[in-house]
Structure formats: C-alpha cells, structure tokens
Amino acid sequence: MKEIVKNLCDKLNNEWALLTAGDEKKFNSMTISWGSFGVLWFKNTITVYVRPERYTLEFLKKQKYFTVSFYDEKYKKDLQILGTKTGRSTNKMEEISLTPKFLECGVTFKEAKHTFVCKKLYMGQFDLDNIDDEVKKKIYEGQKGHFVFIGEIEKVL
C-alpha cells in the first residue's frame, strides 16, 4: 500500500503532469506537480490545485471536463514552457513539440503516456483562515488561496 501511494505521489512530484481544459476551439494547458489520486463519493478521483492568476483557471471554471496527462522525460522542456508561460498573451503551442489531441470530452496530447479524463465534481477555493499558519506563511504570504478541482476519472488513455 505504502509503495503504491509513494509511486503516485512521486509521479506528480517528479514527472510533473499537464492539466488541460477547454475544447477544440480554445484550450489551455499548465504544468502541475501538486495533486492527488483518491476515492471520494464512491468515485475514483484526481484532485488538482490551481492558483487564481493562472489562465487555465478560466477554462476549468467553464468546462465540465479536464484532463491530467503524463509524459516521458524527453518532453520535460515542453512541460516547463507550458508551466512558465501564459496562454493569455502568447501562443505556447507554437513553442512546444506536443500535438493536441481532441477528445469527446476534453483535450490531451498525442505524446502522452497516460491521460486521465476527468469529469468535474467539485470546485472551490482554499480559505486561508483554515490553513495551518506555517503553511500559510511559506506558501501564501501576500497571495490568495489555490482553487481546488476534484474530478471523477472517467477514462484512462
């Protein structure tokens, strides 16, 4: 059990992942290294965290689905670009080697090793008054809390 949990946590922390929301007309992706896999409301879920200023947040709020996808090490530079540049003012897709793949419910990339297609079950924002003082000081000093999205895993590609 411990090893399985460690592997899932390491996957997010070390390999990173792409969080993508939108559709064929317009979408945005961002790199994530925070998240969790679990069970909630008798459903297999992924939970992701997004800062309020991130452009991808606009898509997540509007869409019913999002994807979380993982890649081989050779795509780390692409993930770095998607995590540091905004799609609000630049076309990040022109700067990367990944190929968008449009799904019935969401967007991923052809190069993904694994894609989790998730139906949004919950969206909320951390209330900083309810966060441990040490964490608040280290992570949120002068900032707003992350938005939390919990998605039911409907498909794994």
Phi and psi in radians as a Rosetta constraint file:
Dihedral C 1 N 2 CA 2 C 2 CIRCULARHARMONIC -1.007 0.35
Dihedral N 2 CA 2 C 2 N 3 CIRCULARHARMONIC -0.729 0.35
Dihedral C 2 N 3 CA 3 C 3 CIRCULARHARMONIC -1.157 0.35
Dihedral N 3 CA 3 C 3 N 4 CIRCULARHARMONIC -0.697 0.35
Dihedral C 3 N 4 CA 4 C 4 CIRCULARHARMONIC -1.107 0.35
Dihedral N 4 CA 4 C 4 N 5 CIRCULARHARMONIC -0.817 0.35
Dihedral C 4 N 5 CA 5 C 5 CIRCULARHARMONIC -1.100 0.35
Dihedral N 5 CA 5 C 5 N 6 CIRCULARHARMONIC -0.766 0.35
Dihedral C 5 N 6 CA 6 C 6 CIRCULARHARMONIC -1.044 0.35
Dihedral N 6 CA 6 C 6 N 7 CIRCULARHARMONIC -0.749 0.35
Dihedral C 6 N 7 CA 7 C 7 CIRCULARHARMONIC -1.086 0.35
Dihedral N 7 CA 7 C 7 N 8 CIRCULARHARMONIC -0.752 0.35
Dihedral C 7 N 8 CA 8 C 8 CIRCULARHARMONIC -1.153 0.35
Dihedral N 8 CA 8 C 8 N 9 CIRCULARHARMONIC -0.734 0.35
Dihedral C 8 N 9 CA 9 C 9 CIRCULARHARMONIC -1.151 0.35
Dihedral N 9 CA 9 C 9 N 10 CIRCULARHARMONIC -0.766 0.35
Dihedral C 9 N 10 CA 10 C 10 CIRCULARHARMONIC -1.078 0.35
Dihedral N 10 CA 10 C 10 N 11 CIRCULARHARMONIC -0.662 0.35
Dihedral C 10 N 11 CA 11 C 11 CIRCULARHARMONIC -0.996 0.35
Dihedral N 11 CA 11 C 11 N 12 CIRCULARHARMONIC -0.833 0.35
Dihedral C 11 N 12 CA 12 C 12 CIRCULARHARMONIC -1.233 0.35
Dihedral N 12 CA 12 C 12 N 13 CIRCULARHARMONIC -0.811 0.35
Dihedral C 12 N 13 CA 13 C 13 CIRCULARHARMONIC -1.194 0.35
Dihedral N 13 CA 13 C 13 N 14 CIRCULARHARMONIC -0.697 0.35
Dihedral C 13 N 14 CA 14 C 14 CIRCULARHARMONIC -1.743 0.35
Dihedral N 14 CA 14 C 14 N 15 CIRCULARHARMONIC -0.696 0.35
Dihedral C 14 N 15 CA 15 C 15 CIRCULARHARMONIC -1.498 0.35
Dihedral N 15 CA 15 C 15 N 16 CIRCULARHARMONIC -0.376 0.35
Dihedral C 15 N 16 CA 16 C 16 CIRCULARHARMONIC 1.130 0.35
Dihedral N 16 CA 16 C 16 N 17 CIRCULARHARMONIC 3.087 0.35
Dihedral C 16 N 17 CA 17 C 17 CIRCULARHARMONIC -2.699 0.35
Dihedral N 17 CA 17 C 17 N 18 CIRCULARHARMONIC 2.911 0.35
Dihedral C 17 N 18 CA 18 C 18 CIRCULARHARMONIC -1.878 0.35
Dihedral N 18 CA 18 C 18 N 19 CIRCULARHARMONIC 2.322 0.35
Dihedral C 18 N 19 CA 19 C 19 CIRCULARHARMONIC -1.816 0.35
Dihedral N 19 CA 19 C 19 N 20 CIRCULARHARMONIC 2.138 0.35
Dihedral C 19 N 20 CA 20 C 20 CIRCULARHARMONIC -2.261 0.35
Dihedral N 20 CA 20 C 20 N 21 CIRCULARHARMONIC 2.400 0.35
Dihedral C 20 N 21 CA 21 C 21 CIRCULARHARMONIC -2.469 0.35
Dihedral N 21 CA 21 C 21 N 22 CIRCULARHARMONIC 2.601 0.35
Dihedral C 21 N 22 CA 22 C 22 CIRCULARHARMONIC 2.298 0.35
Dihedral N 22 CA 22 C 22 N 23 CIRCULARHARMONIC -2.803 0.35
Dihedral C 22 N 23 CA 23 C 23 CIRCULARHARMONIC -2.511 0.35
Dihedral N 23 CA 23 C 23 N 24 CIRCULARHARMONIC -2.991 0.35
Dihedral C 23 N 24 CA 24 C 24 CIRCULARHARMONIC -1.049 0.35
Dihedral N 24 CA 24 C 24 N 25 CIRCULARHARMONIC -0.533 0.35
Dihedral C 24 N 25 CA 25 C 25 CIRCULARHARMONIC -1.280 0.35
Dihedral N 25 CA 25 C 25 N 26 CIRCULARHARMONIC -0.739 0.35
Dihedral C 25 N 26 CA 26 C 26 CIRCULARHARMONIC -2.781 0.35
Dihedral N 26 CA 26 C 26 N 27 CIRCULARHARMONIC 2.295 0.35
Dihedral C 26 N 27 CA 27 C 27 CIRCULARHARMONIC -2.616 0.35
Dihedral N 27 CA 27 C 27 N 28 CIRCULARHARMONIC 2.937 0.35
Dihedral C 27 N 28 CA 28 C 28 CIRCULARHARMONIC -2.569 0.35
Dihedral N 28 CA 28 C 28 N 29 CIRCULARHARMONIC 2.592 0.35
Dihedral C 28 N 29 CA 29 C 29 CIRCULARHARMONIC -2.187 0.35
Dihedral N 29 CA 29 C 29 N 30 CIRCULARHARMONIC 2.595 0.35
Dihedral C 29 N 30 CA 30 C 30 CIRCULARHARMONIC -2.478 0.35
Dihedral N 30 CA 30 C 30 N 31 CIRCULARHARMONIC 2.616 0.35
Dihedral C 30 N 31 CA 31 C 31 CIRCULARHARMONIC -1.373 0.35
Dihedral N 31 CA 31 C 31 N 32 CIRCULARHARMONIC 2.418 0.35
Dihedral C 31 N 32 CA 32 C 32 CIRCULARHARMONIC -2.232 0.35
Dihedral N 32 CA 32 C 32 N 33 CIRCULARHARMONIC 2.601 0.35
Dihedral C 32 N 33 CA 33 C 33 CIRCULARHARMONIC -2.315 0.35
Dihedral N 33 CA 33 C 33 N 34 CIRCULARHARMONIC -0.015 0.35
Dihedral C 33 N 34 CA 34 C 34 CIRCULARHARMONIC -1.901 0.35
Dihedral N 34 CA 34 C 34 N 35 CIRCULARHARMONIC 2.409 0.35
Dihedral C 34 N 35 CA 35 C 35 CIRCULARHARMONIC 2.901 0.35
Dihedral N 35 CA 35 C 35 N 36 CIRCULARHARMONIC 3.103 0.35
Dihedral C 35 N 36 CA 36 C 36 CIRCULARHARMONIC -2.719 0.35
Dihedral N 36 CA 36 C 36 N 37 CIRCULARHARMONIC 2.632 0.35
Dihedral C 36 N 37 CA 37 C 37 CIRCULARHARMONIC -1.817 0.35
Dihedral N 37 CA 37 C 37 N 38 CIRCULARHARMONIC 2.524 0.35
Dihedral C 37 N 38 CA 38 C 38 CIRCULARHARMONIC -3.024 0.35
Dihedral N 38 CA 38 C 38 N 39 CIRCULARHARMONIC -2.867 0.35
Dihedral C 38 N 39 CA 39 C 39 CIRCULARHARMONIC -2.240 0.35
Dihedral N 39 CA 39 C 39 N 40 CIRCULARHARMONIC 2.250 0.35
Dihedral C 39 N 40 CA 40 C 40 CIRCULARHARMONIC -2.540 0.35
Dihedral N 40 CA 40 C 40 N 41 CIRCULARHARMONIC 2.396 0.35
Dihedral C 40 N 41 CA 41 C 41 CIRCULARHARMONIC 0.954 0.35
Dihedral N 41 CA 41 C 41 N 42 CIRCULARHARMONIC 0.641 0.35
Dihedral C 41 N 42 CA 42 C 42 CIRCULARHARMONIC 1.119 0.35
Dihedral N 42 CA 42 C 42 N 43 CIRCULARHARMONIC 0.433 0.35
Dihedral C 42 N 43 CA 43 C 43 CIRCULARHARMONIC -2.197 0.35
Dihedral N 43 CA 43 C 43 N 44 CIRCULARHARMONIC 2.552 0.35
Dihedral C 43 N 44 CA 44 C 44 CIRCULARHARMONIC -1.318 0.35
Dihedral N 44 CA 44 C 44 N 45 CIRCULARHARMONIC 2.252 0.35
Dihedral C 44 N 45 CA 45 C 45 CIRCULARHARMONIC -2.326 0.35
Dihedral N 45 CA 45 C 45 N 46 CIRCULARHARMONIC 2.793 0.35
Dihedral C 45 N 46 CA 46 C 46 CIRCULARHARMONIC -2.164 0.35
Dihedral N 46 CA 46 C 46 N 47 CIRCULARHARMONIC 2.358 0.35
Dihedral C 46 N 47 CA 47 C 47 CIRCULARHARMONIC -1.986 0.35
Dihedral N 47 CA 47 C 47 N 48 CIRCULARHARMONIC 2.297 0.35
Dihedral C 47 N 48 CA 48 C 48 CIRCULARHARMONIC -2.229 0.35
Dihedral N 48 CA 48 C 48 N 49 CIRCULARHARMONIC 2.754 0.35
Dihedral C 48 N 49 CA 49 C 49 CIRCULARHARMONIC -2.206 0.35
Dihedral N 49 CA 49 C 49 N 50 CIRCULARHARMONIC 2.306 0.35
Dihedral C 49 N 50 CA 50 C 50 CIRCULARHARMONIC -2.340 0.35
Dihedral N 50 CA 50 C 50 N 51 CIRCULARHARMONIC 2.239 0.35
Dihedral C 50 N 51 CA 51 C 51 CIRCULARHARMONIC -1.157 0.35
Dihedral N 51 CA 51 C 51 N 52 CIRCULARHARMONIC 2.591 0.35
Dihedral C 51 N 52 CA 52 C 52 CIRCULARHARMONIC -1.048 0.35
Dihedral N 52 CA 52 C 52 N 53 CIRCULARHARMONIC -0.483 0.35
Dihedral C 52 N 53 CA 53 C 53 CIRCULARHARMONIC -1.477 0.35
Dihedral N 53 CA 53 C 53 N 54 CIRCULARHARMONIC -0.113 0.35
Dihedral C 53 N 54 CA 54 C 54 CIRCULARHARMONIC -1.261 0.35
Dihedral N 54 CA 54 C 54 N 55 CIRCULARHARMONIC 2.368 0.35
Dihedral C 54 N 55 CA 55 C 55 CIRCULARHARMONIC -1.087 0.35
Dihedral N 55 CA 55 C 55 N 56 CIRCULARHARMONIC -0.622 0.35
Dihedral C 55 N 56 CA 56 C 56 CIRCULARHARMONIC -1.034 0.35
Dihedral N 56 CA 56 C 56 N 57 CIRCULARHARMONIC -0.483 0.35
Dihedral C 56 N 57 CA 57 C 57 CIRCULARHARMONIC -0.991 0.35
Dihedral N 57 CA 57 C 57 N 58 CIRCULARHARMONIC -0.698 0.35
Dihedral C 57 N 58 CA 58 C 58 CIRCULARHARMONIC -1.013 0.35
Dihedral N 58 CA 58 C 58 N 59 CIRCULARHARMONIC -0.699 0.35
Dihedral C 58 N 59 CA 59 C 59 CIRCULARHARMONIC -1.259 0.35
Dihedral N 59 CA 59 C 59 N 60 CIRCULARHARMONIC -0.732 0.35
Dihedral C 59 N 60 CA 60 C 60 CIRCULARHARMONIC -1.077 0.35
Dihedral N 60 CA 60 C 60 N 61 CIRCULARHARMONIC -0.686 0.35
Dihedral C 60 N 61 CA 61 C 61 CIRCULARHARMONIC -1.130 0.35
Dihedral N 61 CA 61 C 61 N 62 CIRCULARHARMONIC -0.628 0.35
Dihedral C 61 N 62 CA 62 C 62 CIRCULARHARMONIC -1.472 0.35
Dihedral N 62 CA 62 C 62 N 63 CIRCULARHARMONIC -0.583 0.35
Dihedral C 62 N 63 CA 63 C 63 CIRCULARHARMONIC -1.548 0.35
Dihedral N 63 CA 63 C 63 N 64 CIRCULARHARMONIC 2.656 0.35
Dihedral C 63 N 64 CA 64 C 64 CIRCULARHARMONIC -1.501 0.35
Dihedral N 64 CA 64 C 64 N 65 CIRCULARHARMONIC -0.368 0.35
Dihedral C 64 N 65 CA 65 C 65 CIRCULARHARMONIC -2.205 0.35
Dihedral N 65 CA 65 C 65 N 66 CIRCULARHARMONIC 2.696 0.35
Dihedral C 65 N 66 CA 66 C 66 CIRCULARHARMONIC -2.537 0.35
Dihedral N 66 CA 66 C 66 N 67 CIRCULARHARMONIC 2.857 0.35
Dihedral C 66 N 67 CA 67 C 67 CIRCULARHARMONIC -2.142 0.35
Dihedral N 67 CA 67 C 67 N 68 CIRCULARHARMONIC 2.634 0.35
Dihedral C 67 N 68 CA 68 C 68 CIRCULARHARMONIC -2.194 0.35
Dihedral N 68 CA 68 C 68 N 69 CIRCULARHARMONIC 2.106 0.35
Dihedral C 68 N 69 CA 69 C 69 CIRCULARHARMONIC -2.254 0.35
Dihedral N 69 CA 69 C 69 N 70 CIRCULARHARMONIC 2.618 0.35
Dihedral C 69 N 70 CA 70 C 70 CIRCULARHARMONIC -2.083 0.35
Dihedral N 70 CA 70 C 70 N 71 CIRCULARHARMONIC 2.644 0.35
Dihedral C 70 N 71 CA 71 C 71 CIRCULARHARMONIC -2.390 0.35
Dihedral N 71 CA 71 C 71 N 72 CIRCULARHARMONIC 2.768 0.35
Dihedral C 71 N 72 CA 72 C 72 CIRCULARHARMONIC -1.174 0.35
Dihedral N 72 CA 72 C 72 N 73 CIRCULARHARMONIC 2.770 0.35
Dihedral C 72 N 73 CA 73 C 73 CIRCULARHARMONIC -0.931 0.35
Dihedral N 73 CA 73 C 73 N 74 CIRCULARHARMONIC -0.574 0.35
Dihedral C 73 N 74 CA 74 C 74 CIRCULARHARMONIC -1.110 0.35
Dihedral N 74 CA 74 C 74 N 75 CIRCULARHARMONIC -0.227 0.35
Dihedral C 74 N 75 CA 75 C 75 CIRCULARHARMONIC -1.756 0.35
Dihedral N 75 CA 75 C 75 N 76 CIRCULARHARMONIC 0.168 0.35
Dihedral C 75 N 76 CA 76 C 76 CIRCULARHARMONIC -1.013 0.35
Dihedral N 76 CA 76 C 76 N 77 CIRCULARHARMONIC -0.665 0.35
Dihedral C 76 N 77 CA 77 C 77 CIRCULARHARMONIC -1.121 0.35
Dihedral N 77 CA 77 C 77 N 78 CIRCULARHARMONIC -0.700 0.35
Dihedral C 77 N 78 CA 78 C 78 CIRCULARHARMONIC -1.094 0.35
Dihedral N 78 CA 78 C 78 N 79 CIRCULARHARMONIC -0.762 0.35
Dihedral C 78 N 79 CA 79 C 79 CIRCULARHARMONIC -1.131 0.35
Dihedral N 79 CA 79 C 79 N 80 CIRCULARHARMONIC -0.602 0.35
Dihedral C 79 N 80 CA 80 C 80 CIRCULARHARMONIC -1.132 0.35
Dihedral N 80 CA 80 C 80 N 81 CIRCULARHARMONIC -0.750 0.35
Dihedral C 80 N 81 CA 81 C 81 CIRCULARHARMONIC -1.082 0.35
Dihedral N 81 CA 81 C 81 N 82 CIRCULARHARMONIC -0.797 0.35
Dihedral C 81 N 82 CA 82 C 82 CIRCULARHARMONIC -1.173 0.35
Dihedral N 82 CA 82 C 82 N 83 CIRCULARHARMONIC -0.359 0.35
Dihedral C 82 N 83 CA 83 C 83 CIRCULARHARMONIC -1.627 0.35
Dihedral N 83 CA 83 C 83 N 84 CIRCULARHARMONIC -0.292 0.35
Dihedral C 83 N 84 CA 84 C 84 CIRCULARHARMONIC -1.983 0.35
Dihedral N 84 CA 84 C 84 N 85 CIRCULARHARMONIC -0.310 0.35
Dihedral C 84 N 85 CA 85 C 85 CIRCULARHARMONIC -1.883 0.35
Dihedral N 85 CA 85 C 85 N 86 CIRCULARHARMONIC 2.611 0.35
Dihedral C 85 N 86 CA 86 C 86 CIRCULARHARMONIC -1.680 0.35
Dihedral N 86 CA 86 C 86 N 87 CIRCULARHARMONIC 2.456 0.35
Dihedral C 86 N 87 CA 87 C 87 CIRCULARHARMONIC -1.428 0.35
Dihedral N 87 CA 87 C 87 N 88 CIRCULARHARMONIC -0.088 0.35
Dihedral C 87 N 88 CA 88 C 88 CIRCULARHARMONIC -1.197 0.35
Dihedral N 88 CA 88 C 88 N 89 CIRCULARHARMONIC -0.662 0.35
Dihedral C 88 N 89 CA 89 C 89 CIRCULARHARMONIC -2.126 0.35
Dihedral N 89 CA 89 C 89 N 90 CIRCULARHARMONIC -0.087 0.35
Dihedral C 89 N 90 CA 90 C 90 CIRCULARHARMONIC -2.360 0.35
Dihedral N 90 CA 90 C 90 N 91 CIRCULARHARMONIC 2.785 0.35
Dihedral C 90 N 91 CA 91 C 91 CIRCULARHARMONIC -1.692 0.35
Dihedral N 91 CA 91 C 91 N 92 CIRCULARHARMONIC 1.565 0.35
Dihedral C 91 N 92 CA 92 C 92 CIRCULARHARMONIC -1.062 0.35
Dihedral N 92 CA 92 C 92 N 93 CIRCULARHARMONIC -0.521 0.35
Dihedral C 92 N 93 CA 93 C 93 CIRCULARHARMONIC -1.091 0.35
Dihedral N 93 CA 93 C 93 N 94 CIRCULARHARMONIC -0.480 0.35
Dihedral C 93 N 94 CA 94 C 94 CIRCULARHARMONIC -1.283 0.35
Dihedral N 94 CA 94 C 94 N 95 CIRCULARHARMONIC -0.291 0.35
Dihedral C 94 N 95 CA 95 C 95 CIRCULARHARMONIC -1.740 0.35
Dihedral N 95 CA 95 C 95 N 96 CIRCULARHARMONIC -0.035 0.35
Dihedral C 95 N 96 CA 96 C 96 CIRCULARHARMONIC -2.101 0.35
Dihedral N 96 CA 96 C 96 N 97 CIRCULARHARMONIC 2.909 0.35
Dihedral C 96 N 97 CA 97 C 97 CIRCULARHARMONIC -1.716 0.35
Dihedral N 97 CA 97 C 97 N 98 CIRCULARHARMONIC -0.019 0.35
Dihedral C 97 N 98 CA 98 C 98 CIRCULARHARMONIC -1.328 0.35
Dihedral N 98 CA 98 C 98 N 99 CIRCULARHARMONIC 2.567 0.35
Dihedral C 98 N 99 CA 99 C 99 CIRCULARHARMONIC -1.913 0.35
Dihedral N 99 CA 99 C 99 N 100 CIRCULARHARMONIC 2.058 0.35
Dihedral C 99 N 100 CA 100 C 100 CIRCULARHARMONIC -1.045 0.35
Dihedral N 100 CA 100 C 100 N 101 CIRCULARHARMONIC 2.471 0.35
Dihedral C 100 N 101 CA 101 C 101 CIRCULARHARMONIC -2.229 0.35
Dihedral N 101 CA 101 C 101 N 102 CIRCULARHARMONIC 2.010 0.35
Dihedral C 101 N 102 CA 102 C 102 CIRCULARHARMONIC -1.580 0.35
Dihedral N 102 CA 102 C 102 N 103 CIRCULARHARMONIC 2.201 0.35
Dihedral C 102 N 103 CA 103 C 103 CIRCULARHARMONIC -1.829 0.35
Dihedral N 103 CA 103 C 103 N 104 CIRCULARHARMONIC 2.954 0.35
Dihedral C 103 N 104 CA 104 C 104 CIRCULARHARMONIC -1.021 0.35
Dihedral N 104 CA 104 C 104 N 105 CIRCULARHARMONIC -0.656 0.35
Dihedral C 104 N 105 CA 105 C 105 CIRCULARHARMONIC -2.251 0.35
Dihedral N 105 CA 105 C 105 N 106 CIRCULARHARMONIC 1.204 0.35
Dihedral C 105 N 106 CA 106 C 106 CIRCULARHARMONIC 2.253 0.35
Dihedral N 106 CA 106 C 106 N 107 CIRCULARHARMONIC -2.992 0.35
Dihedral C 106 N 107 CA 107 C 107 CIRCULARHARMONIC -2.386 0.35
Dihedral N 107 CA 107 C 107 N 108 CIRCULARHARMONIC 2.436 0.35
Dihedral C 107 N 108 CA 108 C 108 CIRCULARHARMONIC -2.425 0.35
Dihedral N 108 CA 108 C 108 N 109 CIRCULARHARMONIC -2.777 0.35
Dihedral C 108 N 109 CA 109 C 109 CIRCULARHARMONIC -2.310 0.35
Dihedral N 109 CA 109 C 109 N 110 CIRCULARHARMONIC 2.506 0.35
Dihedral C 109 N 110 CA 110 C 110 CIRCULARHARMONIC -1.006 0.35
Dihedral N 110 CA 110 C 110 N 111 CIRCULARHARMONIC -0.518 0.35
Dihedral C 110 N 111 CA 111 C 111 CIRCULARHARMONIC -1.406 0.35
Dihedral N 111 CA 111 C 111 N 112 CIRCULARHARMONIC -0.075 0.35
Dihedral C 111 N 112 CA 112 C 112 CIRCULARHARMONIC -1.093 0.35
Dihedral N 112 CA 112 C 112 N 113 CIRCULARHARMONIC 2.394 0.35
Dihedral C 112 N 113 CA 113 C 113 CIRCULARHARMONIC -1.287 0.35
Dihedral N 113 CA 113 C 113 N 114 CIRCULARHARMONIC -0.765 0.35
Dihedral C 113 N 114 CA 114 C 114 CIRCULARHARMONIC -2.483 0.35
Dihedral N 114 CA 114 C 114 N 115 CIRCULARHARMONIC 2.389 0.35
Dihedral C 114 N 115 CA 115 C 115 CIRCULARHARMONIC -2.231 0.35
Dihedral N 115 CA 115 C 115 N 116 CIRCULARHARMONIC 2.252 0.35
Dihedral C 115 N 116 CA 116 C 116 CIRCULARHARMONIC -1.785 0.35
Dihedral N 116 CA 116 C 116 N 117 CIRCULARHARMONIC 2.087 0.35
Dihedral C 116 N 117 CA 117 C 117 CIRCULARHARMONIC -1.643 0.35
Dihedral N 117 CA 117 C 117 N 118 CIRCULARHARMONIC 2.114 0.35
Dihedral C 117 N 118 CA 118 C 118 CIRCULARHARMONIC -2.130 0.35
Dihedral N 118 CA 118 C 118 N 119 CIRCULARHARMONIC 2.344 0.35
Dihedral C 118 N 119 CA 119 C 119 CIRCULARHARMONIC -1.609 0.35
Dihedral N 119 CA 119 C 119 N 120 CIRCULARHARMONIC 2.199 0.35
Dihedral C 119 N 120 CA 120 C 120 CIRCULARHARMONIC -1.148 0.35
Dihedral N 120 CA 120 C 120 N 121 CIRCULARHARMONIC 2.151 0.35
Dihedral C 120 N 121 CA 121 C 121 CIRCULARHARMONIC -1.825 0.35
Dihedral N 121 CA 121 C 121 N 122 CIRCULARHARMONIC -0.509 0.35
Dihedral C 121 N 122 CA 122 C 122 CIRCULARHARMONIC -2.663 0.35
Dihedral N 122 CA 122 C 122 N 123 CIRCULARHARMONIC 2.528 0.35
Dihedral C 122 N 123 CA 123 C 123 CIRCULARHARMONIC -2.468 0.35
Dihedral N 123 CA 123 C 123 N 124 CIRCULARHARMONIC 2.324 0.35
Dihedral C 123 N 124 CA 124 C 124 CIRCULARHARMONIC -2.815 0.35
Dihedral N 124 CA 124 C 124 N 125 CIRCULARHARMONIC 3.027 0.35
Dihedral C 124 N 125 CA 125 C 125 CIRCULARHARMONIC -2.122 0.35
Dihedral N 125 CA 125 C 125 N 126 CIRCULARHARMONIC 2.439 0.35
Dihedral C 125 N 126 CA 126 C 126 CIRCULARHARMONIC -1.015 0.35
Dihedral N 126 CA 126 C 126 N 127 CIRCULARHARMONIC 2.341 0.35
Dihedral C 126 N 127 CA 127 C 127 CIRCULARHARMONIC -1.594 0.35
Dihedral N 127 CA 127 C 127 N 128 CIRCULARHARMONIC 1.934 0.35
Dihedral C 127 N 128 CA 128 C 128 CIRCULARHARMONIC -1.079 0.35
Dihedral N 128 CA 128 C 128 N 129 CIRCULARHARMONIC -0.399 0.35
Dihedral C 128 N 129 CA 129 C 129 CIRCULARHARMONIC -1.161 0.35
Dihedral N 129 CA 129 C 129 N 130 CIRCULARHARMONIC -0.324 0.35
Dihedral C 129 N 130 CA 130 C 130 CIRCULARHARMONIC -1.831 0.35
Dihedral N 130 CA 130 C 130 N 131 CIRCULARHARMONIC 0.227 0.35
Dihedral C 130 N 131 CA 131 C 131 CIRCULARHARMONIC -1.831 0.35
Dihedral N 131 CA 131 C 131 N 132 CIRCULARHARMONIC 2.442 0.35
Dihedral C 131 N 132 CA 132 C 132 CIRCULARHARMONIC -0.820 0.35
Dihedral N 132 CA 132 C 132 N 133 CIRCULARHARMONIC 2.358 0.35
Dihedral C 132 N 133 CA 133 C 133 CIRCULARHARMONIC -1.001 0.35
Dihedral N 133 CA 133 C 133 N 134 CIRCULARHARMONIC -0.716 0.35
Dihedral C 133 N 134 CA 134 C 134 CIRCULARHARMONIC -1.121 0.35
Dihedral N 134 CA 134 C 134 N 135 CIRCULARHARMONIC -0.768 0.35
Dihedral C 134 N 135 CA 135 C 135 CIRCULARHARMONIC -1.139 0.35
Dihedral N 135 CA 135 C 135 N 136 CIRCULARHARMONIC -0.777 0.35
Dihedral C 135 N 136 CA 136 C 136 CIRCULARHARMONIC -1.012 0.35
Dihedral N 136 CA 136 C 136 N 137 CIRCULARHARMONIC -0.786 0.35
Dihedral C 136 N 137 CA 137 C 137 CIRCULARHARMONIC -1.148 0.35
Dihedral N 137 CA 137 C 137 N 138 CIRCULARHARMONIC -0.737 0.35
Dihedral C 137 N 138 CA 138 C 138 CIRCULARHARMONIC -1.281 0.35
Dihedral N 138 CA 138 C 138 N 139 CIRCULARHARMONIC -0.690 0.35
Dihedral C 138 N 139 CA 139 C 139 CIRCULARHARMONIC -1.803 0.35
Dihedral N 139 CA 139 C 139 N 140 CIRCULARHARMONIC -0.596 0.35
Dihedral C 139 N 140 CA 140 C 140 CIRCULARHARMONIC -2.036 0.35
Dihedral N 140 CA 140 C 140 N 141 CIRCULARHARMONIC 0.143 0.35
Dihedral C 140 N 141 CA 141 C 141 CIRCULARHARMONIC -0.913 0.35
Dihedral N 141 CA 141 C 141 N 142 CIRCULARHARMONIC 2.022 0.35
Dihedral C 141 N 142 CA 142 C 142 CIRCULARHARMONIC 1.295 0.35
Dihedral N 142 CA 142 C 142 N 143 CIRCULARHARMONIC 0.207 0.35
Dihedral C 142 N 143 CA 143 C 143 CIRCULARHARMONIC -2.209 0.35
Dihedral N 143 CA 143 C 143 N 144 CIRCULARHARMONIC 2.914 0.35
Dihedral C 143 N 144 CA 144 C 144 CIRCULARHARMONIC -1.583 0.35
Dihedral N 144 CA 144 C 144 N 145 CIRCULARHARMONIC 2.817 0.35
Dihedral C 144 N 145 CA 145 C 145 CIRCULARHARMONIC -1.270 0.35
Dihedral N 145 CA 145 C 145 N 146 CIRCULARHARMONIC 2.670 0.35
Dihedral C 145 N 146 CA 146 C 146 CIRCULARHARMONIC -1.085 0.35
Dihedral N 146 CA 146 C 146 N 147 CIRCULARHARMONIC 2.678 0.35
Dihedral C 146 N 147 CA 147 C 147 CIRCULARHARMONIC -1.510 0.35
Dihedral N 147 CA 147 C 147 N 148 CIRCULARHARMONIC 2.520 0.35
Dihedral C 147 N 148 CA 148 C 148 CIRCULARHARMONIC -1.985 0.35
Dihedral N 148 CA 148 C 148 N 149 CIRCULARHARMONIC 2.292 0.35
Dihedral C 148 N 149 CA 149 C 149 CIRCULARHARMONIC -2.164 0.35
Dihedral N 149 CA 149 C 149 N 150 CIRCULARHARMONIC 2.224 0.35
Dihedral C 149 N 150 CA 150 C 150 CIRCULARHARMONIC -1.963 0.35
Dihedral N 150 CA 150 C 150 N 151 CIRCULARHARMONIC 2.173 0.35
Dihedral C 150 N 151 CA 151 C 151 CIRCULARHARMONIC -2.123 0.35
Dihedral N 151 CA 151 C 151 N 152 CIRCULARHARMONIC 2.417 0.35
Dihedral C 151 N 152 CA 152 C 152 CIRCULARHARMONIC -1.352 0.35
Dihedral N 152 CA 152 C 152 N 153 CIRCULARHARMONIC 2.252 0.35
Dihedral C 152 N 153 CA 153 C 153 CIRCULARHARMONIC -1.296 0.35
Dihedral N 153 CA 153 C 153 N 154 CIRCULARHARMONIC 1.933 0.35
Dihedral C 153 N 154 CA 154 C 154 CIRCULARHARMONIC -1.675 0.35
Dihedral N 154 CA 154 C 154 N 155 CIRCULARHARMONIC -0.519 0.35
Dihedral C 154 N 155 CA 155 C 155 CIRCULARHARMONIC -2.607 0.35
Dihedral N 155 CA 155 C 155 N 156 CIRCULARHARMONIC 2.623 0.35
Dihedral C 155 N 156 CA 156 C 156 CIRCULARHARMONIC -2.184 0.35
Dihedral N 156 CA 156 C 156 N 157 CIRCULARHARMONIC 2.132 0.35
